[in-house]
């Protein structure tokens, strides 16, 4: 069943009180800052808990205890990375958020400070120009077609790197196009927040 409001999402995810408190802060700041800049689609604000919080949070169960370094490409308003960082209460991981827009980076920093997140690093730069490091998991949501996402992510790969890319109705078409350039293991996961949503989990990615 798809949750439709805050209480249902909180119940569905079985969130702790500290996590709920920080997510409430996040949503409050998102709603107030949305009037100043276009952070999310205006039509999604009435269903922000389903469309953005639940949509992001569903990735948490795809993370392994051994995952330490997370990289989020084109972070925008912070989905999914900031939601995952808030849920990572034991601070086992470092979340690197990459966003080229300075105003959006200021918003990400505001959320990070308001929620007291010590496990977040914000990079105000273009992905292509970043200093490269090895990531355990690379995430992206509504940034670019799949083949371009893999191109962005490729310099950060190590042998065990996994990608969790959130896609919509065109997921299969994008996958077919990407597989002309890359070979990889693919798991397609149905989104819990949208009937059209798909999470593409990629591993063992190699150029053809």
C-alpha positions as a LaTeX table, in Angstrom:
\begin{tabular}{lrrr}
\hline
Residue & $x$ (\AA) & $y$ (\AA) & $z$ (\AA) \\
\hline
Unk1 & 0.00 & 0.00 & 0.00 \\
Unk2 & 1.31 & 3.45 & $-0.89$ \\
Unk3 & 1.38 & 5.85 & 2.03 \\
Unk4 & $-0.31$ & 9.19 & 1.45 \\
Unk5 & 0.62 & 11.40 & 4.39 \\
Unk6 & 3.10 & 11.93 & 7.21 \\
Unk7 & 1.54 & 9.60 & 9.76 \\
Unk8 & 1.25 & 6.73 & 7.33 \\
Unk9 & 4.82 & 7.18 & 6.13 \\
Unk10 & 6.15 & 7.30 & 9.70 \\
Unk11 & 4.21 & 4.14 & 10.54 \\
Unk12 & 5.24 & 2.38 & 7.33 \\
Unk13 & 8.94 & 3.08 & 7.88 \\
Unk14 & 8.84 & 2.38 & 11.64 \\
Unk15 & 10.96 & 5.46 & 12.33 \\
Unk16 & 12.43 & 6.36 & 15.70 \\
Unk17 & 11.51 & 9.64 & 17.41 \\
Unk18 & 14.89 & 11.32 & 16.74 \\
Unk19 & 14.58 & 10.48 & 13.04 \\
Unk20 & 10.98 & 11.72 & 12.90 \\
Unk21 & 12.01 & 14.96 & 14.61 \\
Unk22 & 14.74 & 15.62 & 12.06 \\
Unk23 & 12.53 & 14.73 & 9.11 \\
Unk24 & 9.90 & 17.15 & 10.42 \\
Unk25 & 12.61 & 19.84 & 10.53 \\
Unk26 & 13.62 & 18.96 & 7.01 \\
Unk27 & 10.08 & 19.23 & 5.64 \\
Unk28 & 9.44 & 22.48 & 7.52 \\
Unk29 & 12.58 & 24.10 & 6.07 \\
Unk30 & 11.84 & 22.71 & 2.62 \\
Unk31 & 8.38 & 24.28 & 2.64 \\
Unk32 & 9.68 & 27.65 & 3.84 \\
Unk33 & 12.62 & 27.77 & 1.41 \\
Unk34 & 10.54 & 26.59 & $-1.55$ \\
Unk35 & 9.07 & 30.11 & $-1.77$ \\
Unk36 & 12.57 & 31.51 & $-2.36$ \\
Unk37 & 13.89 & 28.91 & $-4.81$ \\
Unk38 & 12.59 & 26.01 & $-6.86$ \\
Unk39 & 13.71 & 23.05 & $-4.74$ \\
Unk40 & 11.00 & 20.55 & $-5.71$ \\
Unk41 & 8.01 & 20.54 & $-8.01$ \\
Unk42 & 5.31 & 22.74 & $-6.46$ \\
Unk43 & 2.68 & 20.05 & $-7.08$ \\
Unk44 & 4.62 & 17.62 & $-4.87$ \\
Unk45 & 4.54 & 19.76 & $-1.72$ \\
Unk46 & 1.10 & 18.54 & $-0.54$ \\
Unk47 & 2.42 & 14.97 & $-0.72$ \\
Unk48 & 6.01 & 15.67 & 0.29 \\
Unk49 & 6.15 & 12.79 & 2.76 \\
Unk50 & 5.20 & 10.23 & 0.13 \\
Unk51 & 6.78 & 11.80 & $-2.94$ \\
Unk52 & 10.12 & 12.73 & $-1.39$ \\
Unk53 & 10.62 & 11.31 & 2.13 \\
Unk54 & 9.26 & 7.79 & 1.56 \\
Unk55 & 10.70 & 7.70 & $-1.95$ \\
Unk56 & 14.17 & 8.44 & $-0.56$ \\
Unk57 & 13.91 & 6.36 & 2.62 \\
Unk58 & 13.15 & 3.14 & 0.77 \\
Unk59 & 16.82 & 3.00 & $-0.28$ \\
Unk60 & 17.97 & 2.58 & 3.32 \\
Unk61 & 17.20 & $-1.14$ & 3.38 \\
Unk62 & 19.38 & $-1.55$ & 0.28 \\
Unk63 & 22.47 & $-0.39$ & 2.20 \\
Unk64 & 24.87 & $-2.95$ & 3.66 \\
Unk65 & 26.51 & $-2.63$ & 7.10 \\
Unk66 & 29.84 & $-2.62$ & 5.25 \\
Unk67 & 28.92 & 0.46 & 3.20 \\
Unk68 & 30.89 & 3.42 & 4.56 \\
Unk69 & 31.25 & 5.95 & 1.75 \\
Unk70 & 28.11 & 7.21 & 0.01 \\
Unk71 & 28.10 & 9.53 & $-3.00$ \\
Unk72 & 24.96 & 11.35 & $-4.14$ \\
Unk73 & 25.08 & 12.93 & $-7.60$ \\
Unk74 & 23.17 & 16.15 & $-8.26$ \\
Unk75 & 21.73 & 16.36 & $-4.77$ \\
Unk76 & 19.36 & 19.28 & $-5.39$ \\
Unk77 & 17.07 & 19.53 & $-2.36$ \\
Unk78 & 18.81 & 16.56 & $-0.72$ \\
Unk79 & 16.77 & 13.59 & $-1.91$ \\
Unk80 & 17.61 & 10.82 & $-1.31$ \\
Unk81 & 20.93 & 11.47 & 0.46 \\
Unk82 & 19.86 & 13.72 & 3.36 \\
Unk83 & 16.95 & 11.44 & 4.24 \\
Unk84 & 19.35 & 8.48 & 4.32 \\
Unk85 & 21.86 & 10.46 & 6.41 \\
Unk86 & 19.11 & 11.31 & 8.90 \\
Unk87 & 18.12 & 7.64 & 9.11 \\
Unk88 & 21.75 & 6.59 & 9.66 \\
Unk89 & 21.48 & 7.21 & 13.39 \\
Unk90 & 24.61 & 5.22 & 14.24 \\
Unk91 & 26.64 & 7.43 & 11.86 \\
Unk92 & 28.24 & 4.42 & 10.23 \\
Unk93 & 28.55 & 6.16 & 6.87 \\
Unk94 & 29.74 & 9.40 & 5.32 \\
Unk95 & 27.38 & 10.93 & 2.77 \\
Unk96 & 29.00 & 13.06 & 0.07 \\
Unk97 & 26.43 & 15.34 & $-1.62$ \\
Unk98 & 27.46 & 16.91 & $-4.94$ \\
Unk99 & 25.54 & 19.96 & $-6.15$ \\
Unk100 & 26.77 & 22.69 & $-8.52$ \\
Unk101 & 24.08 & 25.25 & $-7.59$ \\
Unk102 & 25.35 & 27.42 & $-4.74$ \\
Unk103 & 21.89 & 28.34 & $-3.46$ \\
Unk104 & 20.86 & 24.71 & $-3.26$ \\
Unk105 & 24.12 & 23.92 & $-1.45$ \\
Unk106 & 23.27 & 26.63 & 1.09 \\
Unk107 & 19.90 & 24.91 & 1.61 \\
Unk108 & 21.59 & 21.52 & 2.04 \\
Unk109 & 23.91 & 23.06 & 4.62 \\
Unk110 & 20.95 & 24.59 & 6.44 \\
Unk111 & 19.30 & 21.18 & 6.74 \\
Unk112 & 22.59 & 19.58 & 7.78 \\
Unk113 & 23.06 & 22.17 & 10.54 \\
Unk114 & 19.42 & 22.11 & 11.70 \\
Unk115 & 19.48 & 18.33 & 12.05 \\
Unk116 & 22.98 & 18.21 & 13.56 \\
Unk117 & 24.22 & 15.85 & 10.87 \\
Unk118 & 27.91 & 15.09 & 11.36 \\
Unk119 & 27.91 & 12.42 & 8.65 \\
Unk120 & 27.36 & 14.76 & 5.67 \\
Unk121 & 29.86 & 16.51 & 3.40 \\
Unk122 & 28.55 & 18.96 & 0.79 \\
Unk123 & 30.51 & 19.56 & $-2.40$ \\
Unk124 & 29.56 & 22.75 & $-4.28$ \\
Unk125 & 31.04 & 21.79 & $-7.63$ \\
Unk126 & 30.39 & 19.94 & $-10.84$ \\
Unk127 & 30.65 & 16.16 & $-10.70$ \\
Unk128 & 33.14 & 16.07 & $-13.56$ \\
Unk129 & 35.57 & 18.37 & $-11.73$ \\
Unk130 & 35.45 & 16.70 & $-8.32$ \\
Unk131 & 38.50 & 15.08 & $-6.80$ \\
Unk132 & 37.89 & 11.38 & $-7.26$ \\
Unk133 & 37.55 & 8.85 & $-4.42$ \\
Unk134 & 36.14 & 5.33 & $-4.14$ \\
Unk135 & 32.48 & 5.10 & $-3.14$ \\
Unk136 & 30.66 & 2.06 & $-1.80$ \\
Unk137 & 27.24 & 3.25 & $-3.00$ \\
Unk138 & 26.37 & 5.94 & $-5.54$ \\
Unk139 & 22.85 & 7.38 & $-5.64$ \\
Unk140 & 21.01 & 9.75 & $-7.96$ \\
Unk141 & 17.43 & 10.89 & $-8.38$ \\
Unk142 & 15.99 & 12.87 & $-11.29$ \\
Unk143 & 19.39 & 14.01 & $-12.54$ \\
Unk144 & 20.12 & 12.57 & $-15.98$ \\
Unk145 & 19.49 & 9.58 & $-18.29$ \\
Unk146 & 21.01 & 6.34 & $-17.04$ \\
Unk147 & 23.94 & 6.20 & $-19.48$ \\
Unk148 & 24.98 & 9.70 & $-18.44$ \\
Unk149 & 24.62 & 8.82 & $-14.74$ \\
Unk150 & 26.95 & 5.87 & $-15.20$ \\
Unk151 & 29.44 & 8.13 & $-17.00$ \\
Unk152 & 29.35 & 10.57 & $-14.04$ \\
Unk153 & 29.68 & 7.74 & $-11.52$ \\
Unk154 & 32.34 & 5.68 & $-13.30$ \\
Unk155 & 35.44 & 7.52 & $-11.97$ \\
Unk156 & 34.26 & 6.80 & $-8.40$ \\
Unk157 & 33.87 & 3.05 & $-8.92$ \\
Unk158 & 35.80 & 0.33 & $-7.19$ \\
Unk159 & 35.19 & $-3.37$ & $-7.68$ \\
Unk160 & 32.38 & $-3.60$ & $-5.12$ \\
Unk161 & 30.63 & $-0.27$ & $-5.86$ \\
Unk162 & 26.86 & $-0.40$ & $-6.27$ \\
Unk163 & 24.63 & 2.23 & $-7.85$ \\
Unk164 & 21.09 & 2.92 & $-6.67$ \\
Unk165 & 19.52 & 5.07 & $-9.37$ \\
Unk166 & 15.90 & 6.13 & $-8.98$ \\
Unk167 & 13.96 & 6.13 & $-12.23$ \\
Unk168 & 10.44 & 6.62 & $-13.52$ \\
Unk169 & 8.34 & 5.26 & $-16.37$ \\
Unk170 & 11.25 & 5.32 & $-18.85$ \\
Unk171 & 13.51 & 3.11 & $-16.73$ \\
Unk172 & 13.51 & 0.19 & $-19.17$ \\
Unk173 & 14.24 & 2.40 & $-22.17$ \\
Unk174 & 17.10 & 4.10 & $-20.33$ \\
Unk175 & 18.48 & 0.74 & $-19.25$ \\
Unk176 & 18.42 & $-0.59$ & $-22.81$ \\
Unk177 & 20.33 & 2.47 & $-24.02$ \\
Unk178 & 22.90 & 2.24 & $-21.21$ \\
Unk179 & 23.53 & $-1.47$ & $-21.83$ \\
Unk180 & 24.77 & $-0.60$ & $-25.32$ \\
Unk181 & 27.72 & 1.18 & $-23.67$ \\
Unk182 & 28.17 & $-0.72$ & $-20.40$ \\
Unk183 & 27.82 & $-4.22$ & $-19.06$ \\
Unk184 & 26.67 & $-4.77$ & $-15.49$ \\
Unk185 & 24.52 & $-6.77$ & $-13.14$ \\
Unk186 & 21.08 & $-5.20$ & $-12.84$ \\
Unk187 & 18.36 & $-5.58$ & $-10.24$ \\
Unk188 & 15.10 & $-3.76$ & $-10.85$ \\
Unk189 & 13.19 & $-2.90$ & $-7.69$ \\
Unk190 & 9.61 & $-1.64$ & $-7.70$ \\
Unk191 & 9.28 & 1.68 & $-5.88$ \\
Unk192 & 7.02 & 1.74 & $-2.81$ \\
Unk193 & 6.15 & 5.40 & $-3.40$ \\
Unk194 & 5.04 & 5.29 & $-7.04$ \\
Unk195 & 3.58 & 2.65 & $-9.33$ \\
Unk196 & 5.75 & 4.03 & $-12.15$ \\
Unk197 & 8.91 & 4.27 & $-10.06$ \\
Unk198 & 11.81 & 1.83 & $-10.32$ \\
Unk199 & 15.10 & 1.60 & $-8.46$ \\
Unk200 & 17.89 & 0.32 & $-10.69$ \\
Unk201 & 20.61 & $-1.34$ & $-8.61$ \\
Unk202 & 23.73 & $-1.72$ & $-10.73$ \\
Unk203 & 26.90 & $-3.56$ & $-9.81$ \\
Unk204 & 30.02 & $-4.89$ & $-11.56$ \\
Unk205 & 29.73 & $-2.06$ & $-14.10$ \\
Unk206 & 32.26 & $-2.11$ & $-16.94$ \\
Unk207 & 32.62 & $-0.22$ & $-20.20$ \\
Unk208 & 32.02 & $-2.30$ & $-23.32$ \\
\hline
\end{tabular}
